[in-house]
Amino acid sequence: MADSIAANRVHYRETTASQRRVFFQIWKERGNVSEACRRAKVGRNTLYYWKPRFDSKGYVSLEDH
């Protein structure tokens, strides 16, 4: 059973600084998370993970992981 669950698990690559920058630019311009995710090719969790850093230090914070 555990093997079948592991076999069905989806793995997403880490986002690049460029993807994060595009995401936040679109999100700030449009205010639409879904559109920003689609255009930057990132998951919704990207917002929740990176937003505290972005709020405190802006675009420069998106470079570090």
C-alpha positions, 0 to 999 in steps of 0.5 A: 500500500505504501509503495502505491502511494509513493508511486502516485506522489507528484514531485514539483521542482523548486521554483527559480528566483525568476519564477518567484519574481514573475509571480509577485509582479503579476500578483501585485499588478492584477491581485489574482493569485490563480493567474499569477500561478498559471503565468509563472508556472508555480503552485499556490503554496509559493505565495504562502511560502514566499510572501512573508519574506517578500513583505519584509524585504521585497524582490531582493528576498526572492533571490535567496532560498 
